[in-house]
Amino acid sequence: MDKYISNKIKNISLFMTFFVVILHSNNLEKSNVVNLNSVVQNFIGQGIVRVAVPIFFLISGYLFFYNFVPSMEKWKYKFKSRFHSLFIPYVIWCTGWLIILYLVELLPIGRALFSDRIVSDYTLKELFVNTYVYPLPYQFWYIRSLMLDVILTPVFYYIIKSLGKKSLPILVIVWFLYPISEMFGGLWFLQIFNYPFTLFGIGAAFAIHNIDLHFKSIKPKQVTLIGILYLLACVIRTVLMYTELPLLDLAENLVILFGVPFIWLFYDRMKSIKNKKIKIAKYGIFIYFFHIPFQSILKKVWFMVMPLSEISSLIIFFVAPIITITVCVLVAMFLRRYMNRFYMILSGGR
């Protein structure tokens, strides 16, 4: 992989991590009530930044199969690598955050932050489910889904290799099956083909078929058109949130369909950074792992101090990500410098 694409993947991954933090800054009690606060938070949080995790899946699929020549040794290496970079951090972070939440809830001020059931009330089954199946730090659903994709990589490889380059349009069509079915009542089993599966597959197809990621034939006017369609899809999805039409998932797919290529292509127009590796890019995965429940607690504290209003809700929507990202980077820098081995385990060796 040439240095430009390598740095591009790292930098875009960092930007998408920022997008995820913004996504999780949403604090609306009722997202379908029309006012300035809800429109802004829905347009940004449920529109603009919805491309972040799909891009993660696409990049993950590409990196898994980049320069991949199937052999028993290669499969073993790939699975062992993902075991260390995904499974071990998943178990450590999910367990660690549960313990931290339990300790916080022992304090009167900590207990006041949580209106629902606390950790000490869980049964053993609930404890296991809320730790490893549906983790309380909910951003780890991405890692859980990615581990499932990794397990299915032999299936991905066989199907993509058999279909040839036709696999790309076929994956896109399969991806749209469920949201289209929702217009007619929905077929629940088609949900397995949502973007965690299909975007990983599309990324894998790019790598398996050696598709050039520079896309030099794409002209600036075409990038602008894709950007306009992306913004239009975000507007449509925002408007749909105030209706009862069964089109939200379809609109989300359109946001992703136009947003992902726009982000990738627009990066090449960012002359100030496109040829550089952003220094804090190496902390991107730590920001992703650490930001929840820290940001959730930060928002709860804000609303304990400030009156609940449209203005205070909008302020913390923009301020919380800045504080969260800053704290995450400072903690990461400290751990990487003074507890490097521990940091490498937490970050999966990244």
FIFI-771511 format. One record per residue (C-alpha): residue number from 1; residue in three letters; x, y, z. Coordinates in Angstrom, 1 decimal, always signed. Example, Ala and Ser with C-alpha at 12.3 -4.5 7.8 and 13.67 -1.06 7.14 Angstrom:
<koldrens>
<koldren 1,"ALA",<+12.3,-4.5,+7.8>>
<koldren 2,"SER",<+13.7,-1.1,+7.1>>
</koldrens>
This chain:
<koldrens>
<koldren 1,"MET",<+0.0,+0.0,+0.0>>
<koldren 2,"ASP",<+1.5,+3.3,-1.0>>
<koldren 3,"LYS",<+2.1,+5.9,+1.7>>
<koldren 4,"TYR",<-0.6,+8.3,+0.5>>
<koldren 5,"ILE",<-3.4,+5.8,+0.8>>
<koldren 6,"SER",<-2.0,+4.5,+4.1>>
<koldren 7,"ASN",<-2.0,+8.0,+5.6>>
<koldren 8,"LYS",<-5.4,+8.7,+4.0>>
<koldren 9,"ILE",<-7.0,+5.7,+5.7>>
<koldren 10,"LYS",<-5.5,+6.7,+9.1>>
<koldren 11,"ASN",<-6.6,+10.4,+8.8>>
<koldren 12,"ILE",<-10.1,+9.6,+7.6>>
<koldren 13,"SER",<-10.4,+7.0,+10.4>>
<koldren 14,"LEU",<-9.6,+9.8,+12.9>>
<koldren 15,"PHE",<-12.1,+12.2,+11.4>>
<koldren 16,"MET",<-14.7,+9.4,+11.5>>
<koldren 17,"THR",<-13.9,+8.8,+15.1>>
<koldren 18,"PHE",<-14.7,+12.5,+15.7>>
<koldren 19,"PHE",<-17.9,+12.0,+13.8>>
<koldren 20,"VAL",<-18.8,+9.1,+16.2>>
<koldren 21,"VAL",<-18.2,+11.3,+19.2>>
<koldren 22,"ILE",<-20.5,+13.9,+17.7>>
<koldren 23,"LEU",<-23.1,+11.3,+16.9>>
<koldren 24,"HIS",<-23.1,+10.2,+20.6>>
<koldren 25,"SER",<-23.4,+13.8,+21.7>>
<koldren 26,"ASN",<-27.1,+13.7,+20.8>>
<koldren 27,"ASN",<-29.2,+14.5,+23.9>>
<koldren 28,"LEU",<-32.7,+15.0,+22.6>>
<koldren 29,"GLU",<-35.5,+13.6,+24.8>>
<koldren 30,"LYS",<-37.9,+13.8,+21.9>>
<koldren 31,"SER",<-36.3,+13.8,+18.5>>
<koldren 32,"ASN",<-39.6,+14.2,+16.6>>
<koldren 33,"VAL",<-40.5,+17.5,+18.1>>
<koldren 34,"VAL",<-39.9,+20.3,+15.6>>
<koldren 35,"ASN",<-37.6,+23.1,+16.9>>
<koldren 36,"LEU",<-34.2,+24.6,+16.1>>
<koldren 37,"ASN",<-32.5,+22.3,+18.6>>
<koldren 38,"SER",<-33.9,+19.1,+17.3>>
<koldren 39,"VAL",<-33.5,+20.0,+13.7>>
<koldren 40,"VAL",<-29.8,+20.9,+14.2>>
<koldren 41,"GLN",<-29.0,+17.8,+16.2>>
<koldren 42,"ASN",<-31.0,+15.5,+13.9>>
<koldren 43,"PHE",<-29.4,+17.0,+10.7>>
<koldren 44,"ILE",<-25.9,+16.6,+12.1>>
<koldren 45,"GLY",<-26.2,+13.6,+14.4>>
<koldren 46,"GLN",<-28.6,+11.5,+12.4>>
<koldren 47,"GLY",<-27.5,+12.8,+9.0>>
<koldren 48,"ILE",<-24.0,+14.2,+8.4>>
<koldren 49,"VAL",<-22.1,+12.0,+10.8>>
<koldren 50,"ARG",<-24.0,+8.7,+10.1>>
<koldren 51,"VAL",<-21.3,+7.8,+7.5>>
<koldren 52,"ALA",<-18.7,+7.2,+10.2>>
<koldren 53,"VAL",<-19.2,+3.6,+11.2>>
<koldren 54,"PRO",<-20.0,+2.4,+7.6>>
<koldren 55,"ILE",<-16.6,+3.9,+6.6>>
<koldren 56,"PHE",<-15.0,+1.9,+9.5>>
<koldren 57,"PHE",<-16.6,-1.3,+8.1>>
<koldren 58,"LEU",<-15.5,-0.6,+4.6>>
<koldren 59,"ILE",<-11.9,+0.2,+5.6>>
<koldren 60,"SER",<-11.8,-3.0,+7.8>>
<koldren 61,"GLY",<-13.0,-5.2,+4.9>>
<koldren 62,"TYR",<-10.4,-3.6,+2.6>>
<koldren 63,"LEU",<-7.5,-4.0,+5.1>>
<koldren 64,"PHE",<-8.3,-7.6,+5.9>>
<koldren 65,"PHE",<-8.0,-8.7,+2.3>>
<koldren 66,"TYR",<-5.4,-6.2,+1.1>>
<koldren 67,"ASN",<-2.7,-8.2,-0.7>>
<koldren 68,"PHE",<-4.4,-11.4,+0.5>>
<koldren 69,"VAL",<-3.4,-14.7,-1.0>>
<koldren 70,"PRO",<-5.4,-17.5,+0.6>>
<koldren 71,"SER",<-3.5,-20.2,+2.4>>
<koldren 72,"MET",<-3.8,-21.9,+5.8>>
<koldren 73,"GLU",<-1.0,-19.9,+7.2>>
<koldren 74,"LYS",<-2.4,-16.7,+6.0>>
<koldren 75,"TRP",<-5.9,-17.4,+7.4>>
<koldren 76,"LYS",<-4.3,-18.3,+10.8>>
<koldren 77,"TYR",<-2.2,-15.1,+10.8>>
<koldren 78,"LYS",<-5.3,-13.0,+10.0>>
<koldren 79,"PHE",<-7.5,-14.6,+12.7>>
<koldren 80,"LYS",<-4.7,-14.4,+15.3>>
<koldren 81,"SER",<-4.1,-10.7,+14.4>>
<koldren 82,"ARG",<-7.8,-9.8,+14.8>>
<koldren 83,"PHE",<-8.0,-11.8,+18.0>>
<koldren 84,"HIS",<-5.4,-9.5,+19.5>>
<koldren 85,"SER",<-6.7,-6.3,+17.9>>
<koldren 86,"LEU",<-10.4,-6.9,+18.4>>
<koldren 87,"PHE",<-11.4,-9.6,+20.9>>
<koldren 88,"ILE",<-8.9,-8.9,+23.7>>
<koldren 89,"PRO",<-9.6,-5.1,+23.7>>
<koldren 90,"TYR",<-13.4,-5.9,+23.5>>
<koldren 91,"VAL",<-13.3,-8.1,+26.6>>
<koldren 92,"ILE",<-11.0,-5.7,+28.6>>
<koldren 93,"TRP",<-12.9,-2.5,+27.8>>
<koldren 94,"CYS",<-16.4,-4.0,+28.3>>
<koldren 95,"THR",<-15.4,-5.6,+31.6>>
<koldren 96,"GLY",<-13.4,-2.5,+32.7>>
<koldren 97,"TRP",<-16.2,+0.0,+32.0>>
<koldren 98,"LEU",<-18.7,-2.2,+33.8>>
<koldren 99,"ILE",<-16.5,-2.2,+36.9>>
<koldren 100,"ILE",<-16.0,+1.5,+36.7>>
<koldren 101,"LEU",<-19.8,+2.1,+36.4>>
<koldren 102,"TYR",<-20.4,-0.1,+39.4>>
<koldren 103,"LEU",<-17.9,+1.8,+41.5>>
<koldren 104,"VAL",<-19.3,+5.2,+40.3>>
<koldren 105,"GLU",<-22.8,+4.0,+41.3>>
<koldren 106,"LEU",<-21.7,+3.2,+44.8>>
<koldren 107,"LEU",<-21.3,+6.9,+45.5>>
<koldren 108,"PRO",<-24.4,+9.0,+46.2>>
<koldren 109,"ILE",<-23.5,+11.6,+43.5>>
<koldren 110,"GLY",<-22.8,+8.7,+41.0>>
<koldren 111,"ARG",<-26.1,+7.0,+41.8>>
<koldren 112,"ALA",<-27.9,+10.3,+41.1>>
<koldren 113,"LEU",<-26.6,+10.2,+37.5>>
<koldren 114,"PHE",<-28.5,+7.1,+36.6>>
<koldren 115,"SER",<-32.3,+7.0,+36.7>>
<koldren 116,"ASP",<-32.6,+3.4,+35.4>>
<koldren 117,"ARG",<-31.4,+0.1,+36.9>>
<koldren 118,"ILE",<-27.9,+0.1,+38.3>>
<koldren 119,"VAL",<-25.2,-2.6,+37.8>>
<koldren 120,"SER",<-25.7,-4.1,+41.3>>
<koldren 121,"ASP",<-29.3,-4.8,+40.5>>
<koldren 122,"TYR",<-28.4,-7.1,+37.6>>
<koldren 123,"THR",<-28.9,-10.9,+37.6>>
<koldren 124,"LEU",<-25.9,-13.0,+36.5>>
<koldren 125,"LYS",<-27.5,-13.4,+33.1>>
<koldren 126,"GLU",<-28.1,-9.7,+32.7>>
<koldren 127,"LEU",<-24.6,-9.0,+33.9>>
<koldren 128,"PHE",<-23.2,-11.2,+31.1>>
<koldren 129,"VAL",<-25.5,-9.9,+28.4>>
<koldren 130,"ASN",<-24.9,-6.2,+29.3>>
<koldren 131,"THR",<-21.2,-6.8,+29.5>>
<koldren 132,"TYR",<-20.4,-8.8,+26.4>>
<koldren 133,"VAL",<-23.5,-9.2,+24.2>>
<koldren 134,"TYR",<-25.0,-5.7,+24.4>>
<koldren 135,"PRO",<-22.2,-3.8,+26.2>>
<koldren 136,"LEU",<-23.2,-0.8,+28.3>>
<koldren 137,"PRO",<-20.5,+1.3,+26.5>>
<koldren 138,"TYR",<-22.7,+0.9,+23.4>>
<koldren 139,"GLN",<-20.0,+2.0,+20.8>>
<koldren 140,"PHE",<-18.6,-1.6,+21.2>>
<koldren 141,"TRP",<-21.4,-2.9,+19.0>>
<koldren 142,"TYR",<-19.2,-2.0,+16.1>>
<koldren 143,"ILE",<-16.3,-4.3,+17.4>>
<koldren 144,"ARG",<-18.8,-7.1,+18.1>>
<koldren 145,"SER",<-20.2,-6.9,+14.6>>
<koldren 146,"LEU",<-16.7,-6.6,+13.1>>
<koldren 147,"MET",<-15.6,-9.8,+14.9>>
<koldren 148,"LEU",<-18.6,-11.6,+13.3>>
<koldren 149,"ASP",<-17.5,-10.2,+9.9>>
<koldren 150,"VAL",<-14.0,-11.6,+10.5>>
<koldren 151,"ILE",<-15.4,-15.0,+11.4>>
<koldren 152,"LEU",<-17.3,-15.0,+8.1>>
<koldren 153,"THR",<-14.3,-13.8,+6.0>>
<koldren 154,"PRO",<-13.8,-17.2,+4.3>>
<koldren 155,"VAL",<-17.5,-16.9,+3.1>>
<koldren 156,"PHE",<-16.9,-13.3,+1.9>>
<koldren 157,"TYR",<-13.8,-14.4,+0.0>>
<koldren 158,"TYR",<-15.4,-17.3,-1.7>>
<koldren 159,"ILE",<-18.5,-15.3,-2.8>>
<koldren 160,"ILE",<-16.6,-12.2,-3.9>>
<koldren 161,"LYS",<-14.0,-14.2,-5.8>>
<koldren 162,"SER",<-16.7,-16.3,-7.5>>
<koldren 163,"LEU",<-18.8,-13.3,-8.5>>
<koldren 164,"GLY",<-15.9,-11.2,-9.8>>
<koldren 165,"LYS",<-16.4,-7.5,-10.0>>
<koldren 166,"LYS",<-20.1,-8.1,-10.2>>
<koldren 167,"SER",<-19.9,-8.6,-6.5>>
<koldren 168,"LEU",<-19.8,-4.8,-5.9>>
<koldren 169,"PRO",<-23.2,-3.9,-7.4>>
<koldren 170,"ILE",<-24.7,-7.1,-6.0>>
<koldren 171,"LEU",<-23.6,-6.2,-2.5>>
<koldren 172,"VAL",<-25.1,-2.7,-2.9>>
<koldren 173,"ILE",<-28.5,-4.2,-4.1>>
<koldren 174,"VAL",<-28.5,-6.7,-1.2>>
<koldren 175,"TRP",<-27.8,-3.9,+1.2>>
<koldren 176,"PHE",<-30.9,-2.0,+0.0>>
<koldren 177,"LEU",<-33.2,-5.0,+0.3>>
<koldren 178,"TYR",<-34.3,-4.5,+3.9>>
<koldren 179,"PRO",<-35.1,-0.8,+3.8>>
<koldren 180,"ILE",<-37.0,-1.3,+0.6>>
<koldren 181,"SER",<-39.0,-4.2,+2.2>>
<koldren 182,"GLU",<-39.9,-1.8,+5.0>>
<koldren 183,"MET",<-42.2,+0.0,+2.6>>
<koldren 184,"PHE",<-44.2,-3.2,+2.4>>
<koldren 185,"GLY",<-44.2,-4.2,+6.0>>
<koldren 186,"GLY",<-40.5,-5.3,+6.3>>
<koldren 187,"LEU",<-38.8,-8.7,+6.2>>
<koldren 188,"TRP",<-36.9,-9.0,+9.4>>
<koldren 189,"PHE",<-34.4,-11.6,+8.2>>
<koldren 190,"LEU",<-33.1,-9.2,+5.6>>
<koldren 191,"GLN",<-31.6,-7.1,+8.4>>
<koldren 192,"ILE",<-28.6,-9.4,+8.4>>
<koldren 193,"PHE",<-27.6,-7.6,+5.2>>
<koldren 194,"ASN",<-27.4,-4.2,+6.8>>
<koldren 195,"TYR",<-24.3,-2.1,+6.4>>
<koldren 196,"PRO",<-22.1,-4.0,+9.0>>
<koldren 197,"PHE",<-22.2,-6.9,+6.6>>
<koldren 198,"THR",<-22.4,-5.3,+3.2>>
<koldren 199,"LEU",<-20.0,-2.4,+3.7>>
<koldren 200,"PHE",<-17.4,-4.8,+5.0>>
<koldren 201,"GLY",<-18.0,-7.0,+1.9>>
<koldren 202,"ILE",<-17.7,-4.0,-0.4>>
<koldren 203,"GLY",<-14.4,-3.0,+1.2>>
<koldren 204,"ALA",<-13.3,-6.7,+0.9>>
<koldren 205,"ALA",<-14.3,-6.6,-2.8>>
<koldren 206,"PHE",<-12.2,-3.5,-3.4>>
<koldren 207,"ALA",<-9.1,-5.3,-2.0>>
<koldren 208,"ILE",<-9.8,-8.7,-3.6>>
<koldren 209,"HIS",<-10.3,-7.2,-7.1>>
<koldren 210,"ASN",<-7.3,-4.8,-6.6>>
<koldren 211,"ILE",<-9.4,-1.7,-7.4>>
<koldren 212,"ASP",<-7.3,+1.5,-7.4>>
<koldren 213,"LEU",<-8.4,+3.7,-4.5>>
<koldren 214,"HIS",<-7.0,+6.9,-6.0>>
<koldren 215,"PHE",<-10.0,+7.3,-8.4>>
<koldren 216,"LYS",<-8.0,+9.8,-10.5>>
<koldren 217,"SER",<-10.6,+9.8,-13.2>>
<koldren 218,"ILE",<-13.2,+11.4,-10.9>>
<koldren 219,"LYS",<-13.4,+15.1,-11.6>>
<koldren 220,"PRO",<-14.0,+18.0,-9.1>>
<koldren 221,"LYS",<-17.5,+18.7,-10.5>>
<koldren 222,"GLN",<-18.4,+15.0,-9.9>>
<koldren 223,"VAL",<-17.2,+15.3,-6.3>>
<koldren 224,"THR",<-19.3,+18.4,-5.8>>
<koldren 225,"LEU",<-22.4,+16.6,-7.3>>
<koldren 226,"ILE",<-21.9,+13.7,-4.9>>
<koldren 227,"GLY",<-21.5,+16.1,-2.0>>
<koldren 228,"ILE",<-24.8,+17.9,-2.9>>
<koldren 229,"LEU",<-26.6,+14.5,-3.1>>
<koldren 230,"TYR",<-25.1,+13.6,+0.3>>
<koldren 231,"LEU",<-26.4,+16.8,+1.9>>
<koldren 232,"LEU",<-29.8,+16.3,+0.2>>
<koldren 233,"ALA",<-30.0,+12.8,+1.6>>
<koldren 234,"CYS",<-29.3,+14.2,+5.1>>
<koldren 235,"VAL",<-32.0,+16.8,+4.7>>
<koldren 236,"ILE",<-34.5,+14.1,+3.5>>
<koldren 237,"ARG",<-33.6,+11.9,+6.5>>
<koldren 238,"THR",<-34.0,+14.8,+8.9>>
<koldren 239,"VAL",<-37.4,+15.6,+7.5>>
<koldren 240,"LEU",<-38.5,+12.0,+7.7>>
<koldren 241,"MET",<-37.7,+11.9,+11.4>>
<koldren 242,"TYR",<-40.8,+14.2,+11.9>>
<koldren 243,"THR",<-43.1,+11.8,+10.0>>
<koldren 244,"GLU",<-44.3,+8.2,+10.5>>
<koldren 245,"LEU",<-43.3,+7.1,+7.0>>
<koldren 246,"PRO",<-41.3,+3.8,+7.0>>
<koldren 247,"LEU",<-38.5,+5.4,+5.0>>
<koldren 248,"LEU",<-35.9,+6.2,+7.6>>
<koldren 249,"ASP",<-33.6,+3.2,+6.9>>
<koldren 250,"LEU",<-33.8,+3.8,+3.2>>
<koldren 251,"ALA",<-32.8,+7.5,+3.7>>
<koldren 252,"GLU",<-30.0,+6.3,+5.9>>
<koldren 253,"ASN",<-28.7,+4.1,+3.2>>
<koldren 254,"LEU",<-28.8,+7.0,+0.8>>
<koldren 255,"VAL",<-26.9,+9.1,+3.2>>
<koldren 256,"ILE",<-24.2,+6.4,+3.4>>
<koldren 257,"LEU",<-24.3,+5.7,-0.4>>
<koldren 258,"PHE",<-23.4,+9.3,-1.2>>
<koldren 259,"GLY",<-21.6,+10.3,+2.0>>
<koldren 260,"VAL",<-19.0,+7.6,+2.0>>
<koldren 261,"PRO",<-17.6,+8.3,-1.5>>
<koldren 262,"PHE",<-17.9,+12.0,-0.9>>
<koldren 263,"ILE",<-15.7,+11.8,+2.3>>
<koldren 264,"TRP",<-13.2,+9.7,+0.5>>
<koldren 265,"LEU",<-12.9,+11.9,-2.6>>
<koldren 266,"PHE",<-13.2,+15.3,-0.8>>
<koldren 267,"TYR",<-10.2,+14.4,+1.3>>
<koldren 268,"ASP",<-8.1,+14.6,-1.8>>
<koldren 269,"ARG",<-9.1,+18.3,-2.1>>
<koldren 270,"MET",<-7.9,+19.1,+1.4>>
<koldren 271,"LYS",<-4.4,+20.3,+0.3>>
<koldren 272,"SER",<-3.3,+21.3,+3.9>>
<koldren 273,"ILE",<-3.5,+17.7,+5.2>>
<koldren 274,"LYS",<-3.8,+15.3,+2.4>>
<koldren 275,"ASN",<-0.1,+14.6,+2.2>>
<koldren 276,"LYS",<+0.5,+14.4,+5.9>>
<koldren 277,"LYS",<-0.3,+11.9,+8.7>>
<koldren 278,"ILE",<-2.1,+13.8,+11.5>>
<koldren 279,"LYS",<-0.1,+13.3,+14.7>>
<koldren 280,"ILE",<-3.1,+12.4,+16.9>>
<koldren 281,"ALA",<-4.4,+9.8,+14.3>>
<koldren 282,"LYS",<-2.7,+7.1,+16.3>>
<koldren 283,"TYR",<-5.0,+7.9,+19.2>>
<koldren 284,"GLY",<-8.2,+7.4,+17.1>>
<koldren 285,"ILE",<-9.0,+3.9,+18.4>>
<koldren 286,"PHE",<-8.5,+5.0,+22.0>>
<koldren 287,"ILE",<-10.8,+7.9,+21.5>>
<koldren 288,"TYR",<-13.4,+5.5,+20.1>>
<koldren 289,"PHE",<-13.0,+3.0,+23.0>>
<koldren 290,"PHE",<-12.9,+5.7,+25.8>>
<koldren 291,"HIS",<-15.5,+8.3,+24.8>>
<koldren 292,"ILE",<-18.5,+6.4,+26.1>>
<koldren 293,"PRO",<-19.5,+6.4,+29.0>>
<koldren 294,"PHE",<-17.3,+9.4,+29.7>>
<koldren 295,"GLN",<-19.3,+11.6,+27.4>>
<koldren 296,"SER",<-22.6,+10.2,+28.7>>
<koldren 297,"ILE",<-21.6,+11.1,+32.3>>
<koldren 298,"LEU",<-20.4,+14.5,+31.1>>
<koldren 299,"LYS",<-23.9,+15.3,+29.6>>
<koldren 300,"LYS",<-25.7,+14.1,+32.7>>
<koldren 301,"VAL",<-23.5,+16.3,+34.9>>
<koldren 302,"TRP",<-24.2,+19.3,+32.6>>
<koldren 303,"PHE",<-28.0,+18.8,+32.9>>
<koldren 304,"MET",<-27.7,+18.5,+36.7>>
<koldren 305,"VAL",<-26.0,+21.9,+36.8>>
<koldren 306,"MET",<-27.7,+23.7,+33.9>>
<koldren 307,"PRO",<-31.5,+24.1,+33.4>>
<koldren 308,"LEU",<-33.0,+21.8,+30.7>>
<koldren 309,"SER",<-33.7,+24.0,+27.7>>
<koldren 310,"GLU",<-33.2,+24.1,+23.9>>
<koldren 311,"ILE",<-30.2,+26.4,+24.3>>
<koldren 312,"SER",<-28.5,+24.3,+27.0>>
<koldren 313,"SER",<-29.2,+21.1,+25.0>>
<koldren 314,"LEU",<-27.7,+22.6,+21.9>>
<koldren 315,"ILE",<-24.6,+24.0,+23.7>>
<koldren 316,"ILE",<-23.7,+20.6,+25.2>>
<koldren 317,"PHE",<-24.3,+19.0,+21.8>>
<koldren 318,"PHE",<-21.3,+21.0,+20.4>>
<koldren 319,"VAL",<-19.2,+21.4,+23.6>>
<koldren 320,"ALA",<-19.3,+17.7,+24.8>>
<koldren 321,"PRO",<-17.4,+16.3,+21.8>>
<koldren 322,"ILE",<-14.6,+19.0,+22.2>>
<koldren 323,"ILE",<-14.2,+18.2,+25.9>>
<koldren 324,"THR",<-14.4,+14.4,+25.3>>
<koldren 325,"ILE",<-11.9,+14.3,+22.5>>
<koldren 326,"THR",<-9.5,+16.5,+24.4>>
<koldren 327,"VAL",<-9.7,+14.3,+27.5>>
<koldren 328,"CYS",<-9.4,+11.1,+25.5>>
<koldren 329,"VAL",<-6.3,+12.4,+23.7>>
<koldren 330,"LEU",<-4.6,+13.5,+27.0>>
<koldren 331,"VAL",<-5.3,+10.2,+28.7>>
<koldren 332,"ALA",<-4.0,+8.3,+25.6>>
<koldren 333,"MET",<-0.8,+10.4,+25.5>>
<koldren 334,"PHE",<-0.2,+9.8,+29.2>>
<koldren 335,"LEU",<-0.8,+6.0,+28.9>>
<koldren 336,"ARG",<+1.2,+5.6,+25.8>>
<koldren 337,"ARG",<+4.2,+7.4,+27.3>>
<koldren 338,"TYR",<+4.2,+6.1,+30.9>>
<koldren 339,"MET",<+2.3,+2.8,+30.6>>
<koldren 340,"ASN",<+3.0,+1.8,+27.0>>
<koldren 341,"ARG",<+2.5,-2.0,+27.3>>
<koldren 342,"PHE",<-0.8,-1.5,+29.0>>
<koldren 343,"TYR",<-1.8,+1.1,+26.3>>
<koldren 344,"MET",<-0.9,-1.3,+23.5>>
<koldren 345,"ILE",<-3.1,-4.0,+25.0>>
<koldren 346,"LEU",<-6.0,-1.5,+25.4>>
<koldren 347,"SER",<-5.6,-0.3,+21.8>>
<koldren 348,"GLY",<-5.2,-3.7,+20.3>>
<koldren 349,"GLY",<-1.6,-3.0,+19.3>>
<koldren 350,"ARG",<-2.4,+0.1,+17.3>>
</koldrens>
